[in-house]
Amino acid sequence: MYRLIASSIVAVCLSLANAGSVLSQSLETMAGQMILMGFQGASTSDANFRAVRDQVAAGRIGGVMFLRTNISSLSDVRAMNGALRAARPWLAPLIALDQEGGQIRRLTAEVGFEEIASAEAIGRTDPDTAFAIYGDLARRLAALGFNVNFGPVVDLNINPDNPIIARYERAFGVEAQAVAAFGTAFVEAHRQAGVLTALKHFPGHGSSTGDTHEGFVDVTDDWQDVELEPYRLMLAAGEVDMVMVAHIFHEDYAGNGAVQLPASLSPDWIEGVLRGQLGFDGVVISDDMQMGAVRAHFDLRETIVRAVMAGNDILLFSNTADFDPDLGNQIHAILVEEGRADPNFAARIAQSYERIARLKRQLPPVR
């Protein structure tokens, strides 16, 4: 009975949005597109890589994220990405990495990849120069088979002692309009190469005094409304593919319950501010759900349920906390179980699927 109700709710909620692409899809198919996984292995012959490729082929996950441990040579990267694209060519997997420049990069000179300067250094030039630098980078990423680069960082460099933004020179600057201009150069350069991007770290990590990789970070006394301005400016100009939500906590945007919700699990931030106030109707992707700020406070099922109901479309799991080659299947099973039990949850899955499918249609065809 619940399954029938859930299916009906999905149909009613989304028929007006896109009658062709959503209603023909099963809950299992739609849920799979919401999962983006890290993995182990650095070649197509590695059993852990084959496991994640098989999950892509079966539709249980919608994409993968490369870390530096996955990269031993450019030829192996190209071969793995080719195998991933071939696994499900009719709805291409997102193949992502963090290649911001400076100290934040996965592809390095050690494997023959030409590195670029940090955002801070590029922010001392001009947007035209940035466009040329990022255009060259994006074309080289596309040639290796990547179709997502997790950037630009549009955090404002408010706190010079920030341990995760300022410390690693990841911000273009402190002034919102300049940051938006350089962020736009990043996005447009990648779009021309057929590579999607994700503005980060919403709602702004540049004023924080802590690192959400390590644990709970309260920005209630530090965060400023001006940190939303790059998002306002770039959304108004149509320069946003995805938005990545951080795990920072602000007591004014954490719901009315007793649980302290980070932005990534907070409907106040995602549905209230990002979608409501700023008007973004594209894909929202979480920051890594295995970072300390989330993992230390929520178990896997609660993390997934809260993330989906808060408004995330793609759940990012690096699979580094305690590697499990079956983690993608486990997350998929939880999404499907919750969708079958709760019509509202099923409707959220369908909404996310439509956004993700619409985004993926922007990618060049798989060859």
WOFEN-V844670 format. One record per residue. N is the residue number from 1. SS is DSSP state (alpha for helix, beta for strand, coil for the rest). D_CENTER is the distance of its C-alpha to the mean C-alpha in whole Angstrom. Layout:
n=N ss=SS d_center=D_CENTER
n=N ss=SS d_center=D_CENTER
This chain:
n=1 ss=coil d_center=34
n=2 ss=alpha d_center=31
n=3 ss=alpha d_center=29
n=4 ss=alpha d_center=31
n=5 ss=alpha d_center=31
n=6 ss=alpha d_center=27
n=7 ss=alpha d_center=27
n=8 ss=alpha d_center=29
n=9 ss=alpha d_center=27
n=10 ss=alpha d_center=24
n=11 ss=alpha d_center=27
n=12 ss=alpha d_center=28
n=13 ss=alpha d_center=25
n=14 ss=alpha d_center=23
n=15 ss=coil d_center=26
n=16 ss=coil d_center=27
n=17 ss=coil d_center=23
n=18 ss=coil d_center=23
n=19 ss=coil d_center=26
n=20 ss=coil d_center=26
n=21 ss=coil d_center=22
n=22 ss=coil d_center=22
n=23 ss=coil d_center=25
n=24 ss=coil d_center=26
n=25 ss=coil d_center=23
n=26 ss=coil d_center=23
n=27 ss=alpha d_center=21
n=28 ss=alpha d_center=21
n=29 ss=alpha d_center=19
n=30 ss=alpha d_center=17
n=31 ss=alpha d_center=16
n=32 ss=alpha d_center=15
n=33 ss=coil d_center=12
n=34 ss=coil d_center=10
n=35 ss=beta d_center=10
n=36 ss=beta d_center=8
n=37 ss=beta d_center=11
n=38 ss=beta d_center=12
n=39 ss=coil d_center=16
n=40 ss=coil d_center=19
n=41 ss=coil d_center=21
n=42 ss=coil d_center=22
n=43 ss=coil d_center=24
n=44 ss=coil d_center=24
n=45 ss=coil d_center=27
n=46 ss=coil d_center=25
n=47 ss=alpha d_center=25
n=48 ss=alpha d_center=22
n=49 ss=alpha d_center=21
n=50 ss=alpha d_center=23
n=51 ss=alpha d_center=22
n=52 ss=alpha d_center=18
n=53 ss=alpha d_center=19
n=54 ss=alpha d_center=21
n=55 ss=alpha d_center=19
n=56 ss=alpha d_center=17
n=57 ss=alpha d_center=20
n=58 ss=coil d_center=21
n=59 ss=coil d_center=18
n=60 ss=coil d_center=17
n=61 ss=coil d_center=14
n=62 ss=coil d_center=12
n=63 ss=beta d_center=10
n=64 ss=beta d_center=11
n=65 ss=beta d_center=9
n=66 ss=coil d_center=13
n=67 ss=coil d_center=14
n=68 ss=alpha d_center=17
n=69 ss=alpha d_center=19
n=70 ss=alpha d_center=18
n=71 ss=coil d_center=20
n=72 ss=coil d_center=24
n=73 ss=coil d_center=25
n=74 ss=alpha d_center=23
n=75 ss=alpha d_center=25
n=76 ss=alpha d_center=24
n=77 ss=alpha d_center=20
n=78 ss=alpha d_center=22
n=79 ss=alpha d_center=23
n=80 ss=alpha d_center=20
n=81 ss=alpha d_center=18
n=82 ss=alpha d_center=21
n=83 ss=alpha d_center=22
n=84 ss=alpha d_center=18
n=85 ss=alpha d_center=19
n=86 ss=alpha d_center=22
n=87 ss=alpha d_center=21
n=88 ss=coil d_center=20
n=89 ss=alpha d_center=21
n=90 ss=alpha d_center=21
n=91 ss=alpha d_center=17
n=92 ss=coil d_center=16
n=93 ss=coil d_center=13
n=94 ss=beta d_center=10
n=95 ss=beta d_center=11
n=96 ss=beta d_center=9
n=97 ss=beta d_center=10
n=98 ss=coil d_center=10
n=99 ss=coil d_center=13
n=100 ss=coil d_center=14
n=101 ss=beta d_center=18
n=102 ss=coil d_center=20
n=103 ss=coil d_center=20
n=104 ss=beta d_center=16
n=105 ss=coil d_center=16
n=106 ss=coil d_center=16
n=107 ss=coil d_center=18
n=108 ss=coil d_center=22
n=109 ss=alpha d_center=25
n=110 ss=alpha d_center=26
n=111 ss=alpha d_center=25
n=112 ss=coil d_center=26
n=113 ss=coil d_center=23
n=114 ss=coil d_center=24
n=115 ss=coil d_center=22
n=116 ss=coil d_center=22
n=117 ss=coil d_center=22
n=118 ss=coil d_center=20
n=119 ss=alpha d_center=19
n=120 ss=alpha d_center=22
n=121 ss=alpha d_center=24
n=122 ss=alpha d_center=23
n=123 ss=coil d_center=23
n=124 ss=coil d_center=27
n=125 ss=coil d_center=27
n=126 ss=coil d_center=27
n=127 ss=alpha d_center=24
n=128 ss=alpha d_center=26
n=129 ss=alpha d_center=26
n=130 ss=alpha d_center=22
n=131 ss=alpha d_center=22
n=132 ss=alpha d_center=24
n=133 ss=alpha d_center=23
n=134 ss=alpha d_center=19
n=135 ss=alpha d_center=21
n=136 ss=alpha d_center=22
n=137 ss=alpha d_center=19
n=138 ss=alpha d_center=17
n=139 ss=alpha d_center=20
n=140 ss=alpha d_center=21
n=141 ss=alpha d_center=17
n=142 ss=alpha d_center=18
n=143 ss=alpha d_center=21
n=144 ss=coil d_center=20
n=145 ss=coil d_center=18
n=146 ss=coil d_center=14
n=147 ss=coil d_center=12
n=148 ss=beta d_center=9
n=149 ss=beta d_center=9
n=150 ss=coil d_center=7
n=151 ss=coil d_center=9
n=152 ss=coil d_center=12
n=153 ss=beta d_center=12
n=154 ss=coil d_center=14
n=155 ss=coil d_center=15
n=156 ss=coil d_center=19
n=157 ss=coil d_center=21
n=158 ss=coil d_center=23
n=159 ss=coil d_center=24
n=160 ss=coil d_center=26
n=161 ss=coil d_center=26
n=162 ss=coil d_center=22
n=163 ss=coil d_center=21
n=164 ss=coil d_center=18
n=165 ss=coil d_center=17
n=166 ss=coil d_center=21
n=167 ss=coil d_center=22
n=168 ss=coil d_center=20
n=169 ss=coil d_center=21
n=170 ss=coil d_center=17
n=171 ss=coil d_center=18
n=172 ss=coil d_center=20
n=173 ss=coil d_center=22
n=174 ss=coil d_center=23
n=175 ss=coil d_center=24
n=176 ss=alpha d_center=22
n=177 ss=alpha d_center=23
n=178 ss=alpha d_center=23
n=179 ss=alpha d_center=20
n=180 ss=alpha d_center=19
n=181 ss=alpha d_center=21
n=182 ss=alpha d_center=20
n=183 ss=alpha d_center=16
n=184 ss=alpha d_center=18
n=185 ss=alpha d_center=19
n=186 ss=alpha d_center=16
n=187 ss=alpha d_center=14
n=188 ss=alpha d_center=18
n=189 ss=alpha d_center=19
n=190 ss=alpha d_center=16
n=191 ss=alpha d_center=16
n=192 ss=alpha d_center=20
n=193 ss=coil d_center=19
n=194 ss=coil d_center=17
n=195 ss=coil d_center=13
n=196 ss=beta d_center=10
n=197 ss=beta d_center=9
n=198 ss=beta d_center=6
n=199 ss=beta d_center=9
n=200 ss=beta d_center=9
n=201 ss=beta d_center=10
n=202 ss=beta d_center=11
n=203 ss=coil d_center=14
n=204 ss=coil d_center=15
n=205 ss=coil d_center=15
n=206 ss=coil d_center=18
n=207 ss=coil d_center=21
n=208 ss=coil d_center=20
n=209 ss=coil d_center=23
n=210 ss=coil d_center=21
n=211 ss=coil d_center=18
n=212 ss=coil d_center=16
n=213 ss=coil d_center=15
n=214 ss=coil d_center=19
n=215 ss=coil d_center=19
n=216 ss=coil d_center=20
n=217 ss=coil d_center=20
n=218 ss=beta d_center=22
n=219 ss=coil d_center=21
n=220 ss=coil d_center=24
n=221 ss=coil d_center=27
n=222 ss=coil d_center=24
n=223 ss=coil d_center=22
n=224 ss=coil d_center=23
n=225 ss=alpha d_center=23
n=226 ss=alpha d_center=23
n=227 ss=alpha d_center=19
n=228 ss=alpha d_center=18
n=229 ss=alpha d_center=20
n=230 ss=alpha d_center=18
n=231 ss=alpha d_center=15
n=232 ss=alpha d_center=19
n=233 ss=alpha d_center=20
n=234 ss=alpha d_center=17
n=235 ss=alpha d_center=17
n=236 ss=alpha d_center=21
n=237 ss=coil d_center=21
n=238 ss=coil d_center=18
n=239 ss=coil d_center=16
n=240 ss=coil d_center=12
n=241 ss=coil d_center=10
n=242 ss=beta d_center=7
n=243 ss=beta d_center=7
n=244 ss=beta d_center=5
n=245 ss=beta d_center=8
n=246 ss=coil d_center=10
n=247 ss=coil d_center=13
n=248 ss=coil d_center=16
n=249 ss=beta d_center=19
n=250 ss=coil d_center=21
n=251 ss=alpha d_center=24
n=252 ss=alpha d_center=24
n=253 ss=alpha d_center=21
n=254 ss=coil d_center=21
n=255 ss=coil d_center=23
n=256 ss=coil d_center=27
n=257 ss=coil d_center=26
n=258 ss=coil d_center=28
n=259 ss=coil d_center=24
n=260 ss=coil d_center=22
n=261 ss=coil d_center=19
n=262 ss=coil d_center=16
n=263 ss=alpha d_center=14
n=264 ss=alpha d_center=11
n=265 ss=alpha d_center=14
n=266 ss=coil d_center=16
n=267 ss=alpha d_center=17
n=268 ss=alpha d_center=19
n=269 ss=alpha d_center=16
n=270 ss=alpha d_center=14
n=271 ss=alpha d_center=16
n=272 ss=alpha d_center=19
n=273 ss=alpha d_center=18
n=274 ss=alpha d_center=15
n=275 ss=alpha d_center=16
n=276 ss=alpha d_center=20
n=277 ss=alpha d_center=21
n=278 ss=coil d_center=18
n=279 ss=coil d_center=18
n=280 ss=coil d_center=15
n=281 ss=coil d_center=15
n=282 ss=coil d_center=12
n=283 ss=beta d_center=8
n=284 ss=beta d_center=7
n=285 ss=beta d_center=4
n=286 ss=beta d_center=5
n=287 ss=coil d_center=6
n=288 ss=coil d_center=8
n=289 ss=coil d_center=11
n=290 ss=coil d_center=13
n=291 ss=coil d_center=14
n=292 ss=alpha d_center=17
n=293 ss=alpha d_center=17
n=294 ss=alpha d_center=16
n=295 ss=alpha d_center=17
n=296 ss=coil d_center=21
n=297 ss=coil d_center=21
n=298 ss=coil d_center=20
n=299 ss=coil d_center=20
n=300 ss=alpha d_center=18
n=301 ss=alpha d_center=19
n=302 ss=alpha d_center=19
n=303 ss=alpha d_center=16
n=304 ss=alpha d_center=15
n=305 ss=alpha d_center=17
n=306 ss=alpha d_center=16
n=307 ss=alpha d_center=13
n=308 ss=alpha d_center=14
n=309 ss=alpha d_center=16
n=310 ss=alpha d_center=15
n=311 ss=coil d_center=13
n=312 ss=coil d_center=9
n=313 ss=coil d_center=9
n=314 ss=beta d_center=6
n=315 ss=beta d_center=7
n=316 ss=beta d_center=6
n=317 ss=beta d_center=10
n=318 ss=coil d_center=11
n=319 ss=coil d_center=14
n=320 ss=coil d_center=16
n=321 ss=coil d_center=18
n=322 ss=coil d_center=20
n=323 ss=coil d_center=20
n=324 ss=coil d_center=20
n=325 ss=coil d_center=20
n=326 ss=coil d_center=21
n=327 ss=alpha d_center=18
n=328 ss=alpha d_center=16
n=329 ss=alpha d_center=19
n=330 ss=alpha d_center=19
n=331 ss=alpha d_center=16
n=332 ss=alpha d_center=17
n=333 ss=alpha d_center=21
n=334 ss=alpha d_center=20
n=335 ss=alpha d_center=18
n=336 ss=alpha d_center=21
n=337 ss=alpha d_center=23
n=338 ss=alpha d_center=22
n=339 ss=alpha d_center=22
n=340 ss=alpha d_center=25
n=341 ss=alpha d_center=27
n=342 ss=coil d_center=25
n=343 ss=alpha d_center=25
n=344 ss=alpha d_center=23
n=345 ss=alpha d_center=20
n=346 ss=alpha d_center=21
n=347 ss=alpha d_center=21
n=348 ss=alpha d_center=17
n=349 ss=alpha d_center=16
n=350 ss=alpha d_center=18
n=351 ss=alpha d_center=17
n=352 ss=alpha d_center=13
n=353 ss=alpha d_center=14
n=354 ss=alpha d_center=16
n=355 ss=alpha d_center=13
n=356 ss=alpha d_center=11
n=357 ss=alpha d_center=15
n=358 ss=alpha d_center=15
n=359 ss=alpha d_center=12
n=360 ss=alpha d_center=13
n=361 ss=coil d_center=17
n=362 ss=coil d_center=16
n=363 ss=coil d_center=16
n=364 ss=coil d_center=19
n=365 ss=coil d_center=21
n=366 ss=coil d_center=21
n=367 ss=coil d_center=24
